[in-house]
Amino acid sequence: RFFSTELCGGTHVSRTGDIGLVKLVKEEGLAAGVRRVEAVAGLAALEAFNRDSSLLNELSTGLKVAPAELPERISSLQEERKKLEREITSLRKKMATGGGDGPGAEVKDIAGIKFSGRVLEDVPAKDLKGMADEIKKQIGSGVVALISVSEGKASVVVGVSDDQSATYSAVDLVRVASAALGGKGGGGRPDMAQAGGPDGSKAAEALAVLEATLAG
């Protein structure tokens, strides 16, 4: 004989009609093979439907499309945002690297090593490595340091050309810069490393410390 066993944590009713309107509001996994479904019923369900309908109309009015066209419109806006983000990233890279017309920051000769350092404002930390790579290509051989300051905090990337990475490790240098910014640690590869620091006001000082380190 087949039968089911159920555990009910709710209120029993005489018949399903007593429950009235039901609206699912949440579904989530609790453990392997176990999921929880939450719902509202009766007047609470009607209120939930009304709220959703009001929100749908508000979105439809704001985006100037019919409710049925909202998914397509939202998808289009998401793609447009991604495109704009890519363009912004490209523009930031051009600004940091001199727009392709030369190194984006002054290149100094420190103990026979080319050093290009720059402090940037509000550049996402994830974009710094790509910028550092571009400047490394421009200077050919040497060390690049980029520090982005945002909301008082700093992110720093140090890039070292392949021919110099055996002598100057980007990991060691980025840790020196991080310490100057009030941070600790940092990691990466001998040719490219990244770290951060809580005190973005010391960005220029961190570049100076890197110069001193290269000078020996």
Protein Blocks (a to p, Z undefined) as FASTA:
>chain_A
ZZdddddfbdcdfbfklnmpaddfbdcdfbghiacddddehjllmmmmmmmmmmmmmmmm
mnopafklmmmmmmmmmmmmmmmmmmmmmmmmmmmnononacfbdcddeehiacddddde
hiafklmmmmmmmmmmmnopacddddddeehiacddddddfklmmmmcfklmmmmmmmmn
opaejdddfkbccdddfblmlmmmmmmmmmmmmnZZ
